[in-house]
Structures are given as structure tokens and as C-alpha cells.
Amino acid sequence: MRRTPADLELLRRWDEQEHVVAADPNDDWAWEVELARHPDWREQLIDPRREETLYWGDVPANLRAIDIWIGDQADLGKGWGTSIMSAVIERCFADASVSAVLIDPLASNVRAQRFYERMGFRFVQRRRFGADDCFVYRLTQNDTQKR
């Protein structure tokens, strides 16, 4: 679902949830700006090679990078993360040219790391993104077939 400026207060509320802050403490999503932007490289699935901030650095073509979180704490533990992640992975690999999907949970977020590993992601490296100490995980089409 594409979010619009009408969702600004909801997104701000989600950003203040303790579990969201713990997963992403240093990001300011600048929702006021981002909700009005629709760059061709983003379908809420990021092409990290084309994304203009170069957050991922110099990466090869044909990757996708994703971030997910459940906004309301009351919605945790209901299987929605698995359903959402499965749909996102399927969408990423619907483009036959996509070779892998990247995700970067905080090094301290063991719960997220275990979740991504259960989804088939493999640890690649520990890396700093700005002030965040993260683990980079990668999922290939072959990894999805092993699940």
C-alpha cells in the first residue's frame, strides 16, 4: 500500500513506538518530504544502486534493499511479519533480473536477525551505516528455494 500525506500522523506515531525506535534509533524518515516523493527507483523496494543517497555504497546492479517493521506493538507476534516479508521477497524476485535482496538490522537487534535467518537471509558482514552498527544480510533466489 502506498502511503500518502494523509498518513503522516500514523507514521509519526509508529516511529515513536519503543520497538521501532529500538530497531531504527537514528533515522529521521522526513515523512513530510518522503510522502510527496515518488522516485522511479522506489516501489517501497529500493534499488540500492540507483537510490540517490547511496546509503548502500557502490553495489552491483540488480539488487533490492528492503526495510520492514510492524508499527503498533500490539500487532507483533501475529505472523504478519512473515506474511509481509514473504510477499516482499516474492515481489523482489518477480523481476528475473534481481539477483539478491539486502537488509540491514541493527547488530543489537537479535530478534530481527533470527527472523531474517528463518526467512533464508544469510549474514554477509557487520557494517556501520552512519551512526548505526548493523549486520548486512543477503537473500538470493536459491536461498528462497531452500526454505
C-alpha positions as a LaTeX table, in Angstrom:
\begin{tabular}{lrrr}
\hline
Residue & $x$ (\AA) & $y$ (\AA) & $z$ (\AA) \\
\hline
Met1 & 0.00 & 0.00 & 0.00 \\
Arg2 & 1.41 & 3.38 & $-0.95$ \\
Arg3 & 1.31 & 5.85 & 1.90 \\
Thr4 & 0.14 & 9.42 & 1.30 \\
Pro5 & 0.46 & 12.72 & 3.20 \\
Ala6 & $-2.81$ & 11.78 & 4.94 \\
Asp7 & $-0.81$ & 9.03 & 6.72 \\
Leu8 & 1.69 & 11.46 & 8.27 \\
Glu9 & 0.38 & 11.27 & 11.84 \\
Leu10 & 0.12 & 7.46 & 11.73 \\
Leu11 & 3.72 & 7.16 & 10.54 \\
Arg12 & 4.92 & 9.60 & 13.19 \\
Arg13 & 3.10 & 7.57 & 15.87 \\
Trp14 & 4.65 & 4.35 & 14.61 \\
Asp15 & 8.10 & 5.96 & 14.59 \\
Glu16 & 7.70 & 6.69 & 18.31 \\
Gln17 & 6.86 & 3.09 & 19.27 \\
Glu18 & 9.54 & 1.65 & 21.56 \\
His19 & 10.17 & $-1.41$ & 19.38 \\
Val20 & 10.51 & 0.75 & 16.23 \\
Val21 & 12.95 & 3.13 & 17.93 \\
Ala22 & 14.95 & 0.14 & 19.17 \\
Ala23 & 15.16 & $-1.22$ & 15.61 \\
Asp24 & 15.97 & 2.10 & 13.96 \\
Pro25 & 17.06 & 4.70 & 16.55 \\
Asn26 & 18.96 & 7.12 & 14.33 \\
Asp27 & 16.73 & 7.56 & 11.33 \\
Asp28 & 14.62 & 10.56 & 10.57 \\
Trp29 & 12.43 & 9.47 & 7.69 \\
Ala30 & 11.41 & 13.06 & 6.92 \\
Trp31 & 7.91 & 11.81 & 6.20 \\
Glu32 & 6.70 & 15.29 & 5.24 \\
Val33 & 9.09 & 15.17 & 2.28 \\
Glu34 & 9.12 & 11.45 & 1.52 \\
Leu35 & 5.35 & 11.04 & 1.32 \\
Ala36 & 5.25 & 13.55 & $-1.52$ \\
Arg37 & 8.09 & 11.91 & $-3.47$ \\
His38 & 7.66 & 9.07 & $-5.94$ \\
Pro39 & 11.09 & 8.41 & $-7.47$ \\
Asp40 & 11.17 & 5.77 & $-10.18$ \\
Trp41 & 13.74 & 3.71 & $-8.29$ \\
Arg42 & 11.40 & 3.07 & $-5.38$ \\
Glu43 & 8.31 & 0.94 & $-5.14$ \\
Gln44 & 9.00 & 0.65 & $-1.46$ \\
Leu45 & 11.51 & $-1.86$ & $-2.75$ \\
Ile46 & 14.73 & 0.06 & $-3.07$ \\
Asp47 & 17.14 & $-0.29$ & $-5.95$ \\
Pro48 & 20.26 & 0.40 & $-3.86$ \\
Arg49 & 22.40 & 1.18 & $-6.90$ \\
Arg50 & 20.05 & 3.96 & $-8.06$ \\
Glu51 & 18.92 & 5.36 & $-4.72$ \\
Glu52 & 20.32 & 8.90 & $-4.60$ \\
Thr53 & 21.76 & 8.97 & $-1.06$ \\
Leu54 & 23.98 & 5.98 & $-1.91$ \\
Tyr55 & 23.19 & 4.56 & 1.52 \\
Trp56 & 24.44 & 1.12 & 0.47 \\
Gly57 & 27.54 & 2.49 & $-1.25$ \\
Asp58 & 28.82 & 1.17 & $-4.56$ \\
Val59 & 26.81 & $-2.01$ & $-5.06$ \\
Pro60 & 26.26 & $-4.09$ & $-8.17$ \\
Ala61 & 23.17 & $-3.74$ & $-10.31$ \\
Asn62 & 20.13 & $-5.99$ & $-9.91$ \\
Leu63 & 19.81 & $-5.90$ & $-6.13$ \\
Arg64 & 16.92 & $-4.80$ & $-3.98$ \\
Ala65 & 17.12 & $-3.45$ & $-0.43$ \\
Ile66 & 14.23 & $-3.54$ & 1.98 \\
Asp67 & 13.21 & $-2.40$ & 5.45 \\
Ile68 & 10.14 & $-3.63$ & 7.25 \\
Trp69 & 8.70 & $-3.08$ & 10.67 \\
Ile70 & 5.39 & $-3.56$ & 12.36 \\
Gly71 & 4.16 & $-0.15$ & 13.52 \\
Asp72 & 1.97 & $-0.97$ & 16.52 \\
Gln73 & 3.42 & $-3.15$ & 19.26 \\
Ala74 & 0.02 & $-4.84$ & 19.68 \\
Asp75 & 0.46 & $-6.26$ & 16.17 \\
Leu76 & 3.74 & $-8.06$ & 16.96 \\
Gly77 & 3.81 & $-11.85$ & 17.16 \\
Lys78 & 0.78 & $-12.40$ & 14.94 \\
Gly79 & 2.62 & $-13.71$ & 11.87 \\
Trp80 & 2.21 & $-10.52$ & 9.89 \\
Gly81 & 5.97 & $-10.00$ & 9.58 \\
Thr82 & 6.36 & $-13.42$ & 7.97 \\
Ser83 & 3.44 & $-12.79$ & 5.63 \\
Ile84 & 4.68 & $-9.34$ & 4.68 \\
Met85 & 8.27 & $-10.49$ & 4.20 \\
Ser86 & 7.19 & $-13.46$ & 2.07 \\
Ala87 & 5.17 & $-11.15$ & $-0.18$ \\
Val88 & 8.01 & $-8.63$ & $-0.43$ \\
Ile89 & 10.55 & $-11.33$ & $-1.30$ \\
Glu90 & 8.20 & $-12.71$ & $-3.94$ \\
Arg91 & 7.75 & $-9.22$ & $-5.37$ \\
Cys92 & 11.51 & $-8.61$ & $-5.45$ \\
Phe93 & 12.21 & $-11.82$ & $-7.35$ \\
Ala94 & 9.26 & $-11.35$ & $-9.71$ \\
Asp95 & 11.79 & $-9.33$ & $-11.70$ \\
Ala96 & 14.03 & $-12.07$ & $-13.13$ \\
Ser97 & 17.00 & $-9.70$ & $-13.27$ \\
Val98 & 17.08 & $-9.28$ & $-9.46$ \\
Ser99 & 19.93 & $-11.37$ & $-8.10$ \\
Ala100 & 19.59 & $-10.72$ & $-4.36$ \\
Val101 & 17.79 & $-8.80$ & $-1.63$ \\
Leu102 & 19.65 & $-6.92$ & 1.11 \\
Ile103 & 18.55 & $-5.96$ & 4.61 \\
Asp104 & 20.47 & $-4.34$ & 7.47 \\
Pro105 & 19.12 & $-4.90$ & 11.00 \\
Leu106 & 20.98 & $-3.35$ & 13.91 \\
Ala107 & 23.73 & $-5.55$ & 15.31 \\
Ser108 & 21.89 & $-5.39$ & 18.65 \\
Asn109 & 18.54 & $-6.50$ & 17.17 \\
Val110 & 18.90 & $-10.25$ & 17.66 \\
Arg111 & 15.15 & $-10.82$ & 17.26 \\
Ala112 & 15.21 & $-9.29$ & 13.75 \\
Gln113 & 18.36 & $-11.20$ & 12.82 \\
Arg114 & 16.77 & $-14.52$ & 13.80 \\
Phe115 & 13.64 & $-13.60$ & 11.84 \\
Tyr116 & 15.63 & $-12.81$ & 8.67 \\
Glu117 & 17.67 & $-16.00$ & 9.05 \\
Arg118 & 14.42 & $-18.01$ & 9.31 \\
Met119 & 13.32 & $-16.28$ & 6.08 \\
Gly120 & 16.50 & $-17.58$ & 4.38 \\
Phe121 & 18.73 & $-14.50$ & 4.57 \\
Arg122 & 22.43 & $-15.16$ & 5.11 \\
Phe123 & 24.77 & $-12.97$ & 7.14 \\
Val124 & 27.28 & $-11.10$ & 4.95 \\
Gln125 & 29.09 & $-8.61$ & 7.16 \\
Arg126 & 28.95 & $-6.23$ & 10.09 \\
Arg127 & 28.91 & $-2.66$ & 8.82 \\
Arg128 & 28.33 & 0.89 & 10.03 \\
Phe129 & 25.68 & 2.93 & 8.27 \\
Gly130 & 26.11 & 6.42 & 9.69 \\
Ala131 & 25.72 & 6.07 & 13.46 \\
Asp132 & 24.14 & 2.60 & 13.18 \\
Asp133 & 26.08 & $-0.61$ & 13.79 \\
Cys134 & 24.34 & $-3.12$ & 11.52 \\
Phe135 & 24.52 & $-6.66$ & 10.24 \\
Val136 & 24.08 & $-6.93$ & 6.48 \\
Tyr137 & 22.08 & $-9.93$ & 5.29 \\
Arg138 & 21.58 & $-11.15$ & 1.73 \\
Leu139 & 18.95 & $-13.42$ & 0.20 \\
Thr140 & 19.32 & $-14.94$ & $-3.26$ \\
Gln141 & 16.73 & $-16.72$ & $-5.35$ \\
Asn142 & 18.45 & $-20.01$ & $-4.47$ \\
Asp143 & 18.13 & $-19.21$ & $-0.76$ \\
Thr144 & 14.37 & $-18.82$ & $-1.13$ \\
Gln145 & 14.09 & $-22.28$ & $-2.65$ \\
Lys146 & 15.79 & $-23.83$ & 0.40 \\
Arg147 & 13.14 & $-22.53$ & 2.82 \\
\hline
\end{tabular}
